[in-house]
Amino acid sequence: MARKDGPLVISVINMKGGVGKSTISALLARHGAIRRNLDVLAIDLDPQANLSQALMHNSYGQFLTDQRASIVEVFNGYLPPSPSSSGPSPLGPDDAVEGIFEWEDRSLDLIPARFDFSDNLTNAIRPDAKALARFIAANFKDKDLIIIDCAPTESILTHAAYHASRLLLVPVKPEYFATIGFPLLAQSLTNFRRQNRGHKIEVAGIVINNGFYHGGNNGGPEKTQAMADIRADAAKNNWHMFKHEIPFSRGFPKKMRGDFSYSGNSDMFSYFANEFFKSIGM
């Protein structure tokens, strides 16, 4: 589904929190840039800023100290006055972008979030849900892939992700109340499509994240029941389920902190990643 006229934009979303959206977003962005030779932009659309911390690691603290531009400025549409400027300035295409990796013909870049993101939107008289889509359309035609990490609530941020996206990836953990976010997401998508009939947005699929489970029984009867519920809801909504699950591994938290000394079986993430990129034609 990759298009020559611009990047494919994918939002990682679930209306239920704690399912691993930020970890999956970070790992897919890295895999796309390193293993698939793609020019990738990651966007942190969650006020908790977990994706930003996962990709920037120790430099995130300096980013906050320096008060560099972020997703906040993207929604505001300008750079505020600073010690180096006497008034507001236009927001340039690179002003809110942090470089993570760079190779000769590709890079992994990030538009980070700040912890005051939610307050900025709440205090705005009328937040513009199309601001992010406009910023992407105007500045990132040269990217191959854009991955958006979403907040786990129905809000202006959800609609901003929808307006910018062609596909959605839905992570879920096979546990009690696993599908609690599915009806909310399905209804949210239905409402968005009804109000934006010219916008083609689809669910690329559901990925099972086994981060909760470990040991030799593969989750036991609770996982079995949860998986039955997930499959039933996926079929009801006509959502694809990816064959490869993401395994439990203590290597994932280490990687999110920038420690690659121990990977455990987190390298098995590549099985899902390869399946995912093949499914979207990349």
N, C-alpha and C positions, 0 to 999 in steps of 0.2 A: 504493500500500500504506500510505499515511499513515493513521493512525487517530485518531479524535476523542477516544479515551479515554487518550491518552498519546503520547509521542514514538516515532518509528521509530528504532531503535538499529541502527547498522551498524558492524561492525568491518572495518578494513582490515588484511588478514592475508596472509602467505605464510611458509611455514616456511624459505624461503631469504632470506637477508639481501641488502641492497644493491639492492632492486628499486624503491625510491622510495616506500615506504609513508608515511613522515612528510610528504614533499612533497605527495603526493596527498591525504593527510588534511587538511593545512593549506589547500590550495587549494580542496578541496571544501567545507570549513567556511566559508571566506570567500565562495565563490561562492553557497552556500546562503543565507547571511545577506544579502549585498549584492545579488545578482542575482535570487534567488528569494523574497526577503522572508520568510525563515524565521527562527524563533527557534532558535538553534543552540548546542549545547554540545559542545565537543571534549574528549576525555579522553586523556591521555598514559599509556599502559600499558606503555611501553618504558623500562627503566632508563637508556638512553642519553639520554632527555629531548630528542630532536631536535624533536618537535612543539612542546614547550614553548618551546624557543629560537626556533623559526620563527615562532610567534605572538606571543611576548612581546618578542622582539628584545633591545634593550639593557636592558630592565627585568628580564630574567631574573636577571642578576647581583645586583640589589638584592633580588629575591625570595629568593635563597639567603642573602644577608647578613642579611635580616630574619628568616630561619627561619620563613617563613609556612607555613601548612598546605598539604598536597599530597595526592597519591594515597596516600602513605604513611599519613597519618592516616585516610583513608577505610578502608583495610584494617585499621588498628589499632582504629578505631571510637571514638576519643576524641582530645582535644587534650592533650598532655603538659604537666606543670608548666612555667611560664615566669616571667620577671621580674614579669609582671602577674597571675599566679595562683599560689596556694600549693599547688595540687594538680591532678590531672587534671580536665578539664572535658568536658562532652558536646560532640560535634561537630555544630555547626549546619549547616543546608543551604547557607549562604553561606561558611562558614569556609574551605573548601578550593577556592573558586571565584575565579578571576581574571577580571575583565572585560577584554575585548579591544576590542570596539566596542559602542556602544549607540545605538539609534535610538528613536523614540517608541514603537513597538509591537513591537520585536524587538531582539535583541542577539546577539553572539557571545561566549560565555564559555568558559573553559578550566579544567579540573582538571589542574594541571601535575604533572610527575614531578620527583623529585630523584634525584641520582646514588646515594644510599644506599638506593634503593627495593629493589633486589635483595637487599641485605644484610639489610634489615628482614624480608623474607619468609623468607629462608634461616634466619634465627635464630629465627623464630617456631616454636613447638612444633608447631602444626598450622594453617597458614594457611587462611583461610576463602575458598574459591573463590566463594562466593555473596555476599560482602560488598559488592562493587561493584553487583551487581544490586539488592540491598536498598536501598543508598544512592540509586540512581537511582529506584527505585519509590517511595521515601518522599519524595523532594524535587524531582523534575523533571517532574512531570506536565504542566506548562505549556509545556515545550519542544516544538518541532515535530520536531527532528532531533538525534540524538546520534551523533557519529562517534568511534570508538575506534581509536587508533593502537596496533597490537599489536607485541610483541616477536617476533623471527623464530625462536622456539624453542618446542618443546612443553614446557609448564611449568604451574604454578599460574596464571600470568598468562593463558595460552591458555584455560584452563577458566573463568577469571573473565570473559573476553571472551565466551565462548560463553553463559554463564548470563545475561549482560546483553543479548545480541544477538538480533535477528530475522533479519538478513541479514549476509552476508560479501561483501566486495569483494576480489578477488585480483589485485594488480598483478604483472606479470611482464615481465622484459626479454628481448627476442628474441636470446639469446646461447647459447653452449655451456653445457650443463647447465641450460637455462632451466626445465625442468620437474622439477628434482630435488626441489623442495618439494611437488609435487602429490600423490604417493603418501602422503607423511607427513600432509598436510592431510586427504586423503580418509579415511585410516585414523583419524586423530584425530577427525574429524567422526562417523564410523561408531560409534566407541567412545562418544562423548558422547551420541549419539542413543539408543544401546542402554541407557545408564544413566539417561537423562532422557527417557523416552518421551512425556511431556506437553509437552515443549518443542519448538516448531516453529522450526527454524533452517535457512536455505537459503543457497546461494551465489547472490548477485545476478548475478555474472558475473566474467569475467576482462578486465582492461584491459591492453593492450600499452603499455609505457613505453619509448620509444625513447631514453632518456637516454644510452645507451652509444654510439649511432650518430650520425654526422654526415658531411657530404660529399654528393656528388652521386649515389652509387650506392645510397642507401637501405639500406645494410647489406650489400649484396652477397650472395654465395652462402651465407655463414654465417647471415645473417638468414633467408634462404629456408628453410634446413634447420631452423633453430630454430622458425620459424613452423609448419612442417609437424609438428614434434614437439608444439608447443603445441596445435594444432588437434586432433591425434590424441588427446592426453590429455584435452582438454576434452570431446570427443565420448565418450570412454570413461567419464568421470564425469558426463556429461550436464550440463555446466556451460556456460552462455551465454558467448559472447565478444562484447564490445562492438565495434561497427563502427568507431568513431572511436578512433584510436591517439593517445597523447600524444607530441607531437613532441620531438625534441632541441632544446634552446634554452639558451643561456648566460644567458637572462633568469631562469630558475628559481632558480639559486643566489642571484642578486641579490635576488629577491623574498623568499627565505627569510631573508636578512639584513635585510630591511626597506628595501631600496633599490629604489624603483620608477621610477628615472630611465631605465632601459633595460629594455624587455620582450622585445625580439627577437620571435621567433614564439611566445613562451610564452603570448601571448593566445589561441593556437589551442587551449589547454586547454579553453576554453569549449565547443568542439564536443563533446568527450567529456562534459564536465559537464552540458550540456543533454541529451544522450542518456541519461546516467545518471539524472538527476532525473526525466526523463520516464518512464523504465522503472520507477521506484519510486512514480510517481504524485504527484510533488511539483513 
